[in-house]
């Protein structure tokens, strides 16, 4: 499973409630689209994502996909038909957009957690060893580990989506992002 993530914020002249209504309207119409390989989406108001700068509010959208072959059909569906107007309203109200592609590396789906802990693998550590080292945090109920693909996006390489406070080793440079679900 892949997740396309999109980080963004409203333009300074756009009211937060109006922006969130635009986002919800877009995601609602997208959920009704019949796009092969597209599973679901969610949008969160986030706090603490250093790559988004100090301005608030910021948002993080998750689009769950069966695989990369779903990206083109999803992209086309997002800006056409019944979704065009809601997409355009949200897009015209947004600024500072950046995206990333992440693959699921553990159980869970990641869209129900209110925390996202972002971190990077230390240099010189192999992936098998690294996965074993972080297993105490990733092998928990309702936790999911996501790994960035092809160095797309500004966020660190890994995202641990969880509802539990975790204390990762400091050498991982963890960034804790609090998430409040906007939609659904």
C-alpha positions in Angstrom: 0.0 0.0 0.0 1.1 3.5 -0.8 0.1 6.8 0.7 0.4 10.1 -1.2 0.7 12.9 1.3 0.2 16.5 0.6 1.1 19.3 3.0 -0.4 22.7 2.6 -1.8 25.8 4.4 -4.4 28.4 3.6 -3.5 31.7 2.1 -3.3 34.5 4.7 -6.5 36.0 3.5 -8.5 32.8 3.8 -10.4 32.1 7.0 -9.6 28.7 8.6 -13.2 27.5 8.8 -13.8 28.3 5.1 -10.5 26.5 4.2 -11.6 23.4 6.1 -15.0 23.5 4.4 -13.2 23.6 1.0 -11.0 20.6 2.0 -14.0 18.6 3.4 -16.0 19.3 0.2 -13.2 18.1 -2.0 -12.5 15.0 0.0 -16.2 14.2 0.1 -16.6 14.3 -3.7 -13.3 12.3 -4.1 -14.6 9.6 -1.8 -17.6 9.2 -4.2 -15.3 8.7 -7.2 -14.8 5.2 -8.5 -11.0 5.3 -9.0 -9.3 2.0 -9.4 -6.6 1.6 -6.8 -7.7 4.5 -4.7 -8.8 3.3 -1.2 -9.6 6.5 0.8 -8.4 9.9 1.9 -8.3 12.0 5.0 -7.2 15.5 5.9 -5.7 16.7 9.2 -4.9 20.0 10.8 -1.3 19.6 12.0 0.9 21.2 14.5 4.7 20.8 14.8 5.7 19.9 11.2 9.0 21.7 11.0 9.1 21.5 7.2 5.9 23.6 7.1 7.5 26.5 9.0 6.1 28.2 12.1 2.9 29.5 10.6 -0.3 27.9 11.6 -2.5 26.3 10.7 -1.0 23.7 8.4 -2.7 20.6 6.9 -1.7 17.1 5.9 -3.8 15.1 3.4 -3.4 11.3 3.1 -4.5 9.5 0.0 -4.3 5.7 0.4 -3.5 3.8 -2.9 -3.1 0.1 -3.8 0.1 1.1 -5.6 1.7 3.7 -7.9 -0.5 2.7 -10.8 -3.4 4.4 -9.0 -1.7 7.8 -9.1 -2.5 8.8 -12.6 -6.2 7.9 -12.4 -6.5 9.6 -9.0 -4.9 12.7 -10.3 -7.2 12.8 -13.3 -10.3 12.1 -11.1 -9.3 14.8 -8.6 -9.6 17.6 -11.2 -12.5 16.5 -13.3 -16.2 15.9 -13.2 -18.0 16.5 -9.9 -14.6 17.0 -8.2 -13.4 19.9 -10.3 -15.1 22.7 -8.5 -14.4 21.5 -5.0 -10.8 20.8 -6.0 -10.4 24.2 -7.5 -11.9 26.0 -4.5 -9.5 24.2 -2.2 -6.5 24.7 -4.5 -7.2 28.5 -4.9 -7.3 28.9 -1.1 -4.1 27.0 -0.5 -0.4 27.9 -0.5 2.9 26.3 0.4 2.0 22.9 -1.0 4.4 20.0 -1.0 3.9 16.3 -1.5 5.5 12.9 -0.7 4.9 9.3 -1.5 5.2 6.7 1.4 4.9 2.9 1.4 3.5 1.0 4.3 6.1 -0.9 6.2 4.0 -2.4 9.0 0.5 -3.2 10.0 -2.1 -0.5 10.4 -3.2 2.2 8.0 -2.1 5.4 9.7 -5.2 7.6 9.1 -6.7 7.2 12.5 -3.8 8.2 14.7 -3.6 11.7 16.3 0.2 11.7 16.3 2.7 11.3 13.5 6.4 10.9 14.6 8.7 11.7 11.7 12.3 10.6 11.8 15.2 9.5 9.7 17.4 6.4 9.7 20.9 7.1 11.0 23.6 7.1 8.3 25.6 3.9 8.1 22.8 1.7 9.6 21.3 -0.9 7.2 17.5 -1.2 6.8 17.1 -4.7 8.3 19.0 -3.6 11.4 17.1 -0.3 11.6 13.7 -2.0 11.3 14.7 -4.4 14.1 15.9 -1.5 16.3 12.6 0.5 16.0 10.3 -2.6 16.3 9.4 -1.8 19.9 7.7 1.3 18.6 6.3 0.0 15.3 5.0 -3.3 16.6 2.2 -1.8 18.6 -1.6 -1.9 18.2 -2.8 0.9 16.0 0.7 2.0 15.0 1.8 2.0 11.4 5.2 2.7 9.9 5.5 4.5 6.5 8.7 5.0 4.5 9.3 7.7 2.0 9.8 6.6 -1.7 12.1 8.2 -4.2 12.9 11.2 -1.9 9.8 13.0 -2.8 8.7 15.8 -0.4 10.2 17.8 2.4 9.4 15.5 5.4 11.9 13.0 6.9 12.2 9.4 5.6 9.9 7.7 8.1 6.5 8.4 9.7 5.2 6.4 12.7 1.5 7.0 12.9 0.3 6.3 16.4 -2.1 7.2 19.2 0.5 6.7 21.9 3.3 9.1 23.0 6.6 7.5 22.0 10.1 8.4 22.9 12.3 7.4 19.9 16.1 7.6 20.3 17.4 11.1 19.9 19.8 10.1 17.1 16.6 9.6 14.9 15.9 13.3 15.2 12.2 12.7 15.8 9.6 15.4 15.0 6.3 14.9 16.7 3.3 16.2 14.7 -0.1 16.5 16.4 -3.0 15.8 14.0 -6.6 16.7 14.4 -8.9 15.1 11.8 -10.7 17.6 9.6 -12.3 15.0 7.2 -13.8 12.4 7.4 
